[in-house]
Amino acid sequence: MIDTIDPIHPHDIVQVTAASKHAIPFFLALVQAGFPSPAENYVERVCSLDDLCIIHPEATYFVRVAGESMMGDRIYPGDVLIVDSALKPADGSVVVVWLNGEYCVKRFVRKEALVLLESSNEKYAPIYVHPDQDEFTVLGVVTFVIFKPAKYVRPR
């Protein structure tokens, strides 16, 4: 079992700004994974990713993932997390935390007086946070994961 926390470098944490809004067409029709319908090319409205993904702009950050500890939750190295610091973590939430001088992404679990930070990759050991011993802050709750699809289709 790996005993590290897959730290996130501070330069990979960026706060959302109002100036970052860009309008993008939003289509009414759902995209079919099978055969497309040529009759369904209707733009419902123009929106921005901020409108779709960000509830509290002044409390939202983009965080680039480092490490493989959350791959069981489909969070991979290089993915970008949208993190809302206005939300309180519920038991089982995926969160970005500051732990003993390092940022990391983990699943938040309360165990009586302790907090347990779980990885979703079984190779990584859980981390018990001791309030009287550890320097610990929840930066926010992960609300979305942004990733680039694979460059190549899988071989047939």
Residue pairs with C-beta under 8 A, 6 or more apart in sequence:
1 123
1 124
1 125
2 69
2 123
2 124
2 125
3 124
3 125
4 67
4 124
5 69
5 99
5 102
5 104
5 106
5 117
5 127
6 66
6 67
6 68
6 69
6 70
6 104
6 105
6 119
6 124
7 66
7 67
7 102
7 103
7 104
8 63
8 64
8 65
8 66
8 67
8 96
8 102
8 103
8 104
8 105
9 66
9 103
10 103
12 63
12 64
12 66
13 61
13 62
13 63
13 64
13 96
13 103
13 139
14 61
14 62
14 63
15 60
15 61
15 62
16 50
16 54
16 57
16 58
16 60
16 61
16 62
17 57
18 57
20 50
21 48
21 50
22 48
22 49
23 46
23 47
23 48
24 46
24 47
24 48
24 49
25 43
25 46
26 43
26 44
26 45
26 46
26 47
26 52
27 40
27 41
27 42
27 43
27 44
28 40
28 42
28 43
28 44
29 37
29 40
29 41
29 42
50 57
53 82
53 143
53 144
54 60
54 82
54 84
55 84
55 86
55 143
56 84
56 85
56 86
56 87
59 84
59 85
59 86
59 140
60 82
60 83
60 84
60 85
60 86
60 140
61 82
61 83
61 85
61 96
61 139
61 140
62 80
62 81
62 82
62 83
63 80
63 81
63 83
63 96
63 103
63 105
63 139
64 78
64 79
64 80
64 81
65 75
65 76
65 77
65 78
65 79
65 80
65 81
65 105
66 77
67 77
67 104
68 76
68 77
68 121
68 123
69 104
69 105
69 106
69 119
69 120
69 121
69 123
69 124
70 94
70 105
70 106
70 107
70 119
70 120
70 121
71 120
71 121
72 119
72 120
72 121
72 122
73 94
73 107
73 120
74 145
75 81
75 94
75 105
75 120
75 142
75 145
76 147
78 147
78 148
79 145
79 146
79 147
80 145
80 146
80 147
81 96
81 105
81 142
81 144
81 145
81 146
82 142
82 143
82 144
82 145
82 146
83 95
83 96
83 139
83 140
83 141
83 142
83 143
84 140
84 141
84 143
85 139
85 140
85 141
86 140
87 93
87 140
87 141
87 143
88 141
89 95
89 108
89 138
89 141
90 108
91 108
91 109
91 110
92 107
92 108
92 109
93 107
93 108
93 141
93 142
94 105
94 106
94 107
94 108
94 141
94 142
95 105
95 106
95 107
95 108
95 138
95 139
95 140
95 141
95 142
96 103
96 104
96 105
96 138
96 139
96 140
96 142
97 103
97 104
97 105
97 106
97 108
97 117
97 136
97 137
97 138
97 139
98 135
98 136
98 137
98 139
99 117
99 127
99 129
99 134
99 135
99 136
100 134
100 135
100 136
101 135
103 139
104 117
105 142
106 117
106 118
106 119
106 127
107 117
107 118
107 119
107 120
108 115
108 117
108 138
109 115
109 116
109 117
109 118
110 116
111 128
113 131
114 128
114 129
114 130
114 131
115 128
115 129
115 131
115 136
116 126
116 127
116 128
116 129
117 126
117 127
117 128
117 129
118 126
118 127
119 125
119 126
129 136
